[in-house]
Amino acid sequence: MSADRALFLLNELLWSAIIIGGPIMLGTLIVGLIVSVVQVATQIQEITLSYVPKLLTAAILLLLLGGWMLGRLTQFALTLFQSIPSLSG
């Protein structure tokens, strides 16, 4: 396998990881920011107040986008497995 091919596969891997994990990270980031603003405004510094909404957001997003995420990951894995014979020579 050439260095160009390895870099291409690494690039595809990183982009797939960003696209698959991005919605959950972005959703929890937004919810965490909103909760932090509410905590600062009300001066309530309860630690579970920040974790529970983020966990619920991640769970809801996984339920809504889980099929798409799994399909995207499966497609990447199938493409990678199908390219194995061409890597040897």
Secondary structure, 3 states (H helix, E strand, C coil): CCHHHHHHHHHHHHHHHHHHHHHHHHHHHHHHHHHHHHHHHHCCCCCHHHHHHHHHHHHHHHHHHHHHHHHHHHHHHHHHHHCHHHHCC
